Amino acid sequence: MRYRTLGRTGLSVSEIGYGAWGIGGGLWQGAVDSESIAALHRAIELGLNFIDTALAYGEGHSEELVGRVVRETTETVYVATKVPPKNRQWPARVGTKLEDVFPPGYIVEATNESLRNLGMEAVDLQQLHVWNPEWLAREEWLRDQETIKSTGKARFVGVSITEHDPASALALVRSGLIDAIQVIYNVFDPTPEEALFPLCREHNVGVIARVPFDEGSLTGTLKADTKFERDDFRAFYFRGQRLAEAVQRAAALQRDLGGRSLVDTALAFALTDPAVSTVIPGMRTLRHVEANLAVSGAEPLSREVLDVLRRHCWDKNFYR
């Protein structure tokens, strides 16, 4: 496993981290606790030391599993979690009032709840789970942020920014108010490279790259007739003709890659930009863990492969 520095935090984190949304259940169907726990332990054995979870993942269940595993290991593991919007709206809509999302005291309350779930006294990184640049000048969220840091409940703070909108965080990065940013970055959507990543390098803000497999379409395992459980998040994400289009585009990419693994290539791509501190694929099984973590030791993608990938960028937003 290779390691990178998470911006100004100085934390040396595994370049492949653990995205723990899926193990929480809820909007992701099929997770089995015993298998999730085994996968987390195996990841740590293989050198992974960064886990990203959230209070909203299974209404705290993901945090409970992560906390259990971290307490059971003797290795150093850095845990990041997130404060959900109080109005439970993802993403934050333009014009949404801050007091409806992060009212005074709420960030502190949510952090306390996360710490109870995790069974920990502090998290290494606490993030806001939604962001609206209209809130930047407001003092309420900043006071709560300072409170959780000054009381030792969170070592560092960050924001998980709006889906497919890296420009929404540019002023936030310039402000110096956060230590890390979380953003969608994958073969289909490399737009953070244009402005966000250079700015993060300039201001020494850590970058957590999420959704490297585009919620599954870049794994090559989905088919046009794949059926999801009604309560599964992917039933919404790939609704209507979206699944067929995503499968078609992934197949075209696979053809252009020849014999290269689509999964390995997609994950390696997310590590290409030096601004990225860690990428956090979702992993629920030992097989996923072992396959994904093996990518960390592989050779970087060649210029020829990157040129192929650039031809498959895709301007879309299935979260809406």
C-alpha positions in Angstrom: 0.0 0.0 0.0 1.2 3.5 -0.9 0.5 6.5 1.3 -0.1 10.2 0.6 -0.4 13.2 2.8 -3.9 14.5 3.5 -3.2 18.2 2.8 -2.4 20.4 5.8 -3.5 17.7 8.3 -0.2 16.0 7.8 -1.9 12.6 8.1 -0.2 9.9 6.0 -3.3 8.1 4.6 -3.5 5.0 2.4 -4.1 6.1 -1.2 -7.0 3.7 -1.3 -9.4 4.2 1.6 -12.6 2.5 2.6 -15.9 4.0 1.5 -18.3 2.8 4.1 -21.7 3.8 2.8 -22.6 0.4 1.5 -21.9 -1.5 4.7 -24.5 0.6 6.5 -27.4 -1.0 4.7 -30.4 1.2 4.2 -30.2 2.6 0.7 -27.7 -0.1 -0.2 -29.3 -3.5 -0.2 -27.4 -6.7 0.3 -24.8 -5.8 3.0 -24.2 -8.5 5.6 -22.6 -7.3 8.9 -20.3 -10.3 9.4 -19.0 -10.0 5.8 -18.5 -6.2 6.2 -16.6 -6.6 9.4 -14.3 -9.3 7.8 -13.8 -7.0 4.8 -12.8 -4.0 7.1 -10.4 -6.1 9.1 -8.8 -7.5 5.9 -8.4 -4.0 4.5 -6.5 -2.9 7.6 -4.3 -6.0 7.4 -3.4 -5.0 3.8 -2.4 -1.6 4.9 -5.5 0.5 4.5 -5.7 3.2 7.3 -8.4 5.6 6.2 -12.1 4.9 6.5 -14.9 7.3 5.4 -18.3 6.9 6.9 -21.3 9.1 7.9 -24.0 9.5 10.4 -26.6 9.1 7.6 -25.2 5.7 6.4 -27.7 3.3 7.7 -28.7 5.9 10.3 -25.5 5.3 12.2 -25.1 1.6 11.5 -22.0 2.1 9.3 -20.4 4.1 12.1 -21.1 1.3 14.6 -19.4 -1.3 12.4 -16.4 1.0 11.6 -16.0 1.8 15.3 -16.1 -1.8 16.3 -13.4 -2.8 13.8 -11.2 0.2 14.7 -11.4 -0.7 18.4 -10.5 -4.3 17.7 -7.3 -3.5 15.7 -4.0 -2.4 17.1 -3.1 -0.6 13.9 -3.5 3.2 13.5 -6.7 3.9 11.5 -7.9 7.3 10.6 -11.7 7.7 10.7 -13.7 10.4 8.8 -17.4 10.9 9.2 -20.0 13.4 8.1 -22.8 15.6 9.6 -26.0 15.0 7.6 -28.2 18.0 6.6 -30.9 18.4 9.3 -33.6 18.7 6.6 -32.2 15.4 5.0 -32.0 16.9 1.5 -29.1 15.8 -0.7 -27.7 17.9 -2.4 -28.4 21.2 -0.7 -30.6 23.2 -3.1 -29.9 26.8 -4.2 -31.5 29.2 -1.8 -31.8 26.6 1.0 -31.4 28.4 4.4 -28.5 27.5 6.5 -30.7 27.3 9.6 -32.7 24.5 7.9 -29.5 22.4 7.2 -26.9 23.3 9.9 -28.6 25.3 12.6 -26.6 26.6 15.6 -25.5 23.7 17.7 -26.6 21.0 15.3 -23.0 20.2 14.0 -22.0 19.6 17.6 -25.0 17.4 18.4 -24.5 15.3 15.3 -20.8 14.9 16.1 -21.6 13.7 19.6 -24.1 11.2 18.1 -21.4 9.9 15.7 -18.9 9.5 18.5 -21.4 7.4 20.4 -22.0 5.2 17.4 -18.2 4.9 16.8 -17.4 4.4 20.5 -14.6 6.9 20.1 -13.7 10.1 21.8 -12.7 11.9 18.6 -12.8 11.6 14.9 -9.9 12.5 12.7 -12.0 14.3 10.2 -15.5 15.7 10.5 -17.2 16.8 7.3 -20.3 18.6 6.3 -22.3 16.1 4.2 -23.7 18.9 1.9 -22.5 22.3 0.9 -23.9 25.5 -0.6 -21.4 28.3 -1.4 -24.1 30.8 -0.2 -23.3 29.7 3.4 -19.6 30.6 3.2 -19.9 34.0 4.9 -22.2 32.8 7.7 -20.7 32.4 11.2 -23.1 29.8 12.7 -21.5 26.7 11.1 -18.0 28.2 11.7 -18.7 28.5 15.4 -19.9 24.9 15.6 -16.8 23.8 13.6 -14.5 25.6 16.0 -16.3 24.0 19.0 -15.8 20.5 17.8 -12.1 21.2 17.2 -11.5 23.1 20.4 -13.2 20.4 22.5 -11.1 17.7 20.9 -14.1 15.9 19.2 -12.7 16.4 15.7 -9.0 16.8 14.8 -9.7 18.3 11.4 -12.7 19.5 9.4 -13.8 19.3 5.8 -16.8 19.3 3.4 -18.2 16.7 1.0 -19.2 18.9 -1.9 -22.2 18.8 -4.2 -22.4 16.0 -6.8 -20.7 16.9 -10.1 -20.2 20.6 -9.1 -16.6 21.0 -8.0 -16.8 24.8 -8.8 -19.1 25.1 -5.8 -16.1 24.7 -3.4 -13.6 27.0 -5.0 -14.2 29.9 -2.7 -14.4 27.5 0.3 -10.9 26.2 -0.5 -9.5 29.7 -0.9 -11.0 30.7 2.5 -8.7 28.5 4.5 -11.6 27.3 6.7 -11.3 23.6 5.9 -8.6 21.0 5.9 -10.0 18.6 3.3 -12.5 18.4 0.5 -14.4 15.3 -0.7 -15.5 15.3 -4.4 -16.7 13.0 -7.2 -13.8 12.1 -9.5 -13.9 9.3 -12.0 -13.3 8.5 -15.7 -16.7 9.8 -16.7 -16.3 13.0 -14.6 -12.7 14.3 -14.4 -13.8 18.0 -14.0 -12.2 18.5 -10.6 -8.9 18.6 -12.5 -9.7 21.8 -14.2 -9.9 24.2 -11.2 -10.5 22.5 -7.9 -7.4 20.2 -7.8 -4.9 23.0 -8.7 -6.5 25.2 -6.0 -6.3 22.4 -3.4 -2.6 21.9 -4.1 -2.1 25.7 -3.8 -3.8 25.9 -0.5 -2.7 22.5 0.8 -6.2 21.2 1.2 -6.5 17.4 1.2 -8.6 15.7 -1.5 -10.8 12.6 -0.9 -12.0 11.3 -4.3 -15.3 9.5 -4.1 -17.4 7.4 -6.5 -14.5 6.1 -8.6 -16.8 3.5 -10.1 -19.8 5.8 -10.8 -22.0 3.8 -8.4 -21.1 0.6 -10.2 -21.3 1.4 -13.9 -17.5 1.5 -14.2 -17.1 -2.0 -12.7 -18.5 -3.6 -15.9 -20.7 -5.9 -13.8 -24.0 -4.1 -14.5 -26.2 -5.2 -17.4 -29.0 -3.3 -19.2 -31.5 -5.6 -17.5 -29.9 -5.6 -14.0 -32.7 -5.3 -11.4 -32.2 -3.5 -8.1 -34.3 -3.7 -4.9 -36.9 -1.0 -4.7 -35.2 0.6 -1.7 -31.7 0.3 -3.2 -30.2 3.7 -4.0 -29.1 2.4 -7.4 -32.8 1.9 -8.4 -33.1 5.7 -8.3 -29.7 6.4 -9.7 -30.1 4.2 -12.7 -33.8 4.7 -13.3 -35.5 4.8 -16.7 -33.0 4.6 -19.6 -30.1 5.7 -17.4 -28.9 2.1 -16.7 -28.9 1.1 -20.4 -26.9 4.3 -21.3 -24.4 3.8 -18.6 -23.9 0.1 -19.5 -23.5 1.1 -23.2 -20.8 3.7 -22.4 -19.0 1.4 -20.0 -18.9 -1.3 -22.7 -17.5 1.2 -25.2 -14.8 2.1 -22.8 -14.0 -1.5 -22.1 -13.6 -2.2 -25.9 -11.2 0.8 -26.2 -9.2 -0.5 -23.3 -8.7 -3.9 -25.0 -7.6 -6.5 -22.4 -7.2 -4.1 -19.5 -9.3 -4.5 -16.4 -12.0 -1.8 -16.4 -12.2 -1.9 -12.5 -8.4 -1.6 -12.1 -8.2 1.1 -14.7 -11.1 3.2 -13.2 -9.5 3.0 -9.7 -6.0 3.8 -11.0 -7.4 6.8 -12.8 -8.8 8.2 -9.6 -5.2 8.2 -8.2 -3.7 9.9 -11.3 -3.9 13.5 -10.2 -1.3 14.3 -7.5 -3.9 16.5 -5.6 -5.8 13.3 -4.6 -4.8 12.2 -1.2 -7.0 9.1 -1.1 -9.8 7.5 -3.1 -12.6 5.7 -1.3 -14.3 3.0 -3.3 -17.2 1.3 -1.6 -16.3 -2.2 -0.5 -18.5 -4.8 1.2 -16.7 -8.1 0.6 -13.3 -9.6 1.0 -13.1 -10.0 -2.8 -13.7 -6.3 -3.3 -11.1 -5.4 -0.7 -8.3 -7.6 -2.0 -8.9 -6.6 -5.7 -9.1 -2.9 -5.0 -6.2 -2.6 -2.6 -4.0 -4.4 -5.1 -4.3 -1.4 -7.5 -2.1 0.7 -5.1 1.0 -1.3 -6.0 0.4 -1.2 -9.8 2.2 1.0 -12.3 0.7 4.4 -13.0 -1.5 4.6 -16.1 0.4 5.4 -19.3 -0.2 8.5 -21.4 -1.8 6.3 -24.1 -4.3 4.8 -21.6 -5.1 8.2 -20.2 -5.8 9.5 -23.7 -8.3 6.7 -24.2 -10.0 7.5 -21.0 -10.3 11.2 -21.9 -12.4 10.3 -24.9 -15.0 8.8 -22.6 -15.8 11.8 -20.3 -19.5 12.2 -19.9 -21.4 15.3 -18.9 -24.3 13.9 -16.8 -25.7 14.0 -13.3 -27.8 11.0 -12.3 -28.2 12.3 -8.7 -30.9 14.7 -9.8 
